């Protein structure tokens, strides 16, 4: 008869084997990407309509010579936009900048979250940034944003009837 420790050891080995065969666990244990990214600044404050610039760096393992594609997802209070940041080609390491204008549709007086995603083949690396959105004149805060949304909605209704 087996001792309780032997039974627990066998059960533990079987459990680990089962978990490693599950695809969701295998994906979590997957090999790390052969590159890393960094983005600065991690936090900033800007007005709607301002041009925002991020400085980014790519570091890669020796021998990694594949292009890396970048996207920036920005979300705040139900607003969401994905910006195509473009492709960076070797050689690495590499530094570059990305600039864009904060859209007028983004809510103001809130902190938006941005997720920079770098993809090369099956490898995906992400960095998170925060942008505190301020007003650029006119009515301010959430009230100003709501007034802006209502005005846009009203203008769309009027345009339907003017056709």
LUMFIVO-643471 format. One record per residue (C-alpha): residue number from 1; residue in three letters; y, z, x. Coordinates in pm, whole numbers. Example, Ala and Ser with C-alpha at 12.3 -4.5 7.8 and 13.67 -1.06 7.14 Angstrom:
<site resi="1" resn="Ala" north="-450" up="780" east="1230"/>
<site resi="2" resn="Ser" north="-106" up="714" east="1367"/>
This chain:
<site resi="1" resn="Unk" north="0" up="0" east="0"/>
<site resi="2" resn="Unk" north="349" up="-94" east="126"/>
<site resi="3" resn="Unk" north="605" up="172" east="191"/>
<site resi="4" resn="Unk" north="927" up="177" east="-19"/>
<site resi="5" resn="Unk" north="1137" up="70" east="283"/>
<site resi="6" resn="Unk" north="919" up="-237" east="338"/>
<site resi="7" resn="Unk" north="950" up="-332" east="-30"/>
<site resi="8" resn="Unk" north="1330" up="-290" east="-17"/>
<site resi="9" resn="Unk" north="1346" up="-500" east="300"/>
<site resi="10" resn="Unk" north="1142" up="-781" east="143"/>
<site resi="11" resn="Unk" north="1351" up="-764" east="-176"/>
<site resi="12" resn="Unk" north="1672" up="-781" east="28"/>
<site resi="13" resn="Unk" north="1549" up="-1086" east="220"/>
<site resi="14" resn="Unk" north="1453" up="-1259" east="-105"/>
<site resi="15" resn="Unk" north="1791" up="-1177" east="-262"/>
<site resi="16" resn="Unk" north="1983" up="-1312" east="39"/>
<site resi="17" resn="Unk" north="1769" up="-1630" east="42"/>
<site resi="18" resn="Unk" north="1837" up="-1682" east="-329"/>
<site resi="19" resn="Unk" north="2213" up="-1628" east="-291"/>
<site resi="20" resn="Unk" north="2234" up="-1868" east="4"/>
<site resi="21" resn="Unk" north="2061" up="-2135" east="-204"/>
<site resi="22" resn="Unk" north="2329" up="-2106" east="-476"/>
<site resi="23" resn="Unk" north="2591" up="-2378" east="-430"/>
<site resi="24" resn="Unk" north="2885" up="-2149" east="-509"/>
<site resi="25" resn="Unk" north="2782" up="-1910" east="-232"/>
<site resi="26" resn="Unk" north="2706" up="-2195" east="11"/>
<site resi="27" resn="Unk" north="3056" up="-2335" east="-48"/>
<site resi="28" resn="Unk" north="3211" up="-1997" east="27"/>
<site resi="29" resn="Unk" north="3020" up="-1977" east="356"/>
<site resi="30" resn="Unk" north="3107" up="-2336" east="451"/>
<site resi="31" resn="Unk" north="3228" up="-2422" east="796"/>
<site resi="32" resn="Unk" north="3597" up="-2358" east="852"/>
<site resi="33" resn="Unk" north="3838" up="-2649" east="892"/>
<site resi="34" resn="Unk" north="3890" up="-2786" east="1243"/>
<site resi="35" resn="Unk" north="4267" up="-2755" east="1194"/>
<site resi="36" resn="Unk" north="4525" up="-2502" east="1080"/>
<site resi="37" resn="Unk" north="4873" up="-2541" east="937"/>
<site resi="38" resn="Unk" north="5176" up="-2319" east="932"/>
<site resi="39" resn="Unk" north="5491" up="-2357" east="726"/>
<site resi="40" resn="Unk" north="5834" up="-2198" east="768"/>
<site resi="41" resn="Unk" north="6017" up="-2042" east="602"/>
<site resi="42" resn="Unk" north="5762" up="-1851" east="394"/>
<site resi="43" resn="Unk" north="6040" up="-1738" east="157"/>
<site resi="44" resn="Unk" north="6380" up="-1889" east="79"/>
<site resi="45" resn="Unk" north="6657" up="-1893" east="-178"/>
<site resi="46" resn="Unk" north="6806" up="-2224" east="-296"/>
<site resi="47" resn="Unk" north="7010" up="-2369" east="-582"/>
<site resi="48" resn="Unk" north="6887" up="-2633" east="-823"/>
<site resi="49" resn="Unk" north="6981" up="-2969" east="-671"/>
<site resi="50" resn="Unk" north="6978" up="-2837" east="-313"/>
<site resi="51" resn="Unk" north="6781" up="-3015" east="-46"/>
<site resi="52" resn="Unk" north="6507" up="-2784" east="80"/>
<site resi="53" resn="Unk" north="6348" up="-2833" east="422"/>
<site resi="54" resn="Unk" north="6021" up="-2689" east="550"/>
<site resi="55" resn="Unk" north="5917" up="-2695" east="914"/>
<site resi="56" resn="Unk" north="5543" up="-2738" east="954"/>
<site resi="57" resn="Unk" north="5297" up="-2725" east="1242"/>
<site resi="58" resn="Unk" north="4944" up="-2854" east="1277"/>
<site resi="59" resn="Unk" north="4701" up="-2713" east="1532"/>
<site resi="60" resn="Unk" north="4356" up="-2866" east="1568"/>
<site resi="61" resn="Unk" north="4033" up="-2814" east="1753"/>
<site resi="62" resn="Unk" north="3983" up="-3030" east="2058"/>
<site resi="63" resn="Unk" north="3834" up="-3363" east="1952"/>
<site resi="64" resn="Unk" north="3968" up="-3352" east="1594"/>
<site resi="65" resn="Unk" north="4135" up="-3691" east="1546"/>
<site resi="66" resn="Unk" north="4148" up="-3744" east="1169"/>
<site resi="67" resn="Unk" north="4457" up="-3792" east="950"/>
<site resi="68" resn="Unk" north="4569" up="-3497" east="736"/>
<site resi="69" resn="Unk" north="4719" up="-3549" east="387"/>
<site resi="70" resn="Unk" north="4974" up="-3301" east="251"/>
<site resi="71" resn="Unk" north="5082" up="-3207" east="-105"/>
<site resi="72" resn="Unk" north="5316" up="-2933" east="-223"/>
<site resi="73" resn="Unk" north="5254" up="-2781" east="-568"/>
<site resi="74" resn="Unk" north="5550" up="-2588" east="-710"/>
<site resi="75" resn="Unk" north="5523" up="-2378" east="-1026"/>
<site resi="76" resn="Unk" north="5752" up="-2139" east="-1215"/>
<site resi="77" resn="Unk" north="5752" up="-2024" east="-1579"/>
<site resi="78" resn="Unk" north="5530" up="-2307" east="-1702"/>
<site resi="79" resn="Unk" north="5708" up="-2571" east="-1492"/>
<site resi="80" resn="Unk" north="5481" up="-2746" east="-1244"/>
<site resi="81" resn="Unk" north="5532" up="-3038" east="-1008"/>
<site resi="82" resn="Unk" north="5321" up="-3184" east="-727"/>
<site resi="83" resn="Unk" north="5507" up="-3349" east="-441"/>
<site resi="84" resn="Unk" north="5341" up="-3598" east="-207"/>
<site resi="85" resn="Unk" north="5435" up="-3475" east="140"/>
<site resi="86" resn="Unk" north="5258" up="-3763" east="312"/>
<site resi="87" resn="Unk" north="5008" up="-3812" east="590"/>
<site resi="88" resn="Unk" north="5018" up="-3688" east="947"/>
<site resi="89" resn="Unk" north="4817" up="-3870" east="1211"/>
<site resi="90" resn="Unk" north="4688" up="-3744" east="1547"/>
<site resi="91" resn="Unk" north="4749" up="-3648" east="1820"/>
<site resi="92" resn="Unk" north="4762" up="-3276" east="1746"/>
<site resi="93" resn="Unk" north="4923" up="-3026" east="1786"/>
<site resi="94" resn="Unk" north="5214" up="-3166" east="1589"/>
<site resi="95" resn="Unk" north="5536" up="-3035" east="1438"/>
<site resi="96" resn="Unk" north="5718" up="-3208" east="1152"/>
<site resi="97" resn="Unk" north="5964" up="-3140" east="870"/>
<site resi="98" resn="Unk" north="5948" up="-3210" east="499"/>
<site resi="99" resn="Unk" north="6260" up="-3215" east="280"/>
<site resi="100" resn="Unk" north="6301" up="-3257" east="-95"/>
<site resi="101" resn="Unk" north="6562" up="-3189" east="-361"/>
<site resi="102" resn="Unk" north="6493" up="-2904" east="-605"/>
<site resi="103" resn="Unk" north="6456" up="-3074" east="-944"/>
<site resi="104" resn="Unk" north="6709" up="-2995" east="-1217"/>
<site resi="105" resn="Unk" north="6421" up="-2918" east="-1459"/>
<site resi="106" resn="Unk" north="6298" up="-2617" east="-1263"/>
<site resi="107" resn="Unk" north="6379" up="-2277" east="-1419"/>
<site resi="108" resn="Unk" north="6657" up="-2081" east="-1251"/>
<site resi="109" resn="Unk" north="6685" up="-1715" east="-1153"/>
<site resi="110" resn="Unk" north="6310" up="-1700" east="-1096"/>
<site resi="111" resn="Unk" north="6088" up="-1711" east="-790"/>
<site resi="112" resn="Unk" north="5873" up="-2023" east="-783"/>
<site resi="113" resn="Unk" north="5547" up="-2033" east="-593"/>
<site resi="114" resn="Unk" north="5467" up="-2327" east="-370"/>
<site resi="115" resn="Unk" north="5123" up="-2412" east="-235"/>
<site resi="116" resn="Unk" north="5109" up="-2656" east="56"/>
<site resi="117" resn="Unk" north="4766" up="-2819" east="66"/>
<site resi="118" resn="Unk" north="4645" up="-3004" east="374"/>
<site resi="119" resn="Unk" north="4332" up="-3216" east="328"/>
<site resi="120" resn="Unk" north="4123" up="-3410" east="578"/>
<site resi="121" resn="Unk" north="3785" up="-3531" east="458"/>
<site resi="122" resn="Unk" north="3603" up="-3234" east="307"/>
<site resi="123" resn="Unk" north="3834" up="-2982" east="474"/>
<site resi="124" resn="Unk" north="4115" up="-2818" east="277"/>
<site resi="125" resn="Unk" north="4368" up="-2570" east="416"/>
<site resi="126" resn="Unk" north="4643" up="-2407" east="206"/>
<site resi="127" resn="Unk" north="4957" up="-2205" east="279"/>
<site resi="128" resn="Unk" north="5173" up="-2034" east="15"/>
<site resi="129" resn="Unk" north="5554" up="-2020" east="10"/>
<site resi="130" resn="Unk" north="5807" up="-1872" east="-233"/>
<site resi="131" resn="Unk" north="6140" up="-2020" east="-343"/>
<site resi="132" resn="Unk" north="6391" up="-1809" east="-536"/>
<site resi="133" resn="Unk" north="6576" up="-2058" east="-755"/>
<site resi="134" resn="Unk" north="6943" up="-1992" east="-823"/>
<site resi="135" resn="Unk" north="7190" up="-2168" east="-1048"/>
<site resi="136" resn="Unk" north="7416" up="-2442" east="-918"/>
<site resi="137" resn="Unk" north="7704" up="-2399" east="-1161"/>
<site resi="138" resn="Unk" north="7713" up="-2405" east="-1541"/>
<site resi="139" resn="Unk" north="7532" up="-2147" east="-1753"/>
<site resi="140" resn="Unk" north="7310" up="-1917" east="-1550"/>
<site resi="141" resn="Unk" north="6979" up="-1741" east="-1557"/>
<site resi="142" resn="Unk" north="6703" up="-1790" east="-1807"/>
<site resi="143" resn="Unk" north="6962" up="-1836" east="-2084"/>
<site resi="144" resn="Unk" north="7110" up="-2131" east="-1896"/>
<site resi="145" resn="Unk" north="6766" up="-2278" east="-1841"/>
<site resi="146" resn="Unk" north="6679" up="-2237" east="-2213"/>
<site resi="147" resn="Unk" north="7009" up="-2400" east="-2311"/>
<site resi="148" resn="Unk" north="6935" up="-2686" east="-2073"/>
<site resi="149" resn="Unk" north="6585" up="-2733" east="-2224"/>
<site resi="150" resn="Unk" north="6724" up="-2722" east="-2581"/>
<site resi="151" resn="Unk" north="6991" up="-2978" east="-2488"/>
<site resi="152" resn="Unk" north="6729" up="-3211" east="-2340"/>
<site resi="153" resn="Unk" north="6511" up="-3167" east="-2651"/>
<site resi="154" resn="Unk" north="6810" up="-3238" east="-2879"/>
<site resi="155" resn="Unk" north="6901" up="-3550" east="-2678"/>
<site resi="156" resn="Unk" north="6545" up="-3681" east="-2710"/>
<site resi="157" resn="Unk" north="6550" up="-3629" east="-3090"/>
<site resi="158" resn="Unk" north="6885" up="-3810" east="-3118"/>
<site resi="159" resn="Unk" north="6756" up="-4100" east="-2903"/>
<site resi="160" resn="Unk" north="6460" up="-4145" east="-3141"/>
<site resi="161" resn="Unk" north="6692" up="-4190" east="-3438"/>
<site resi="162" resn="Unk" north="6931" up="-4420" east="-3251"/>
<site resi="163" resn="Unk" north="6662" up="-4683" east="-3197"/>
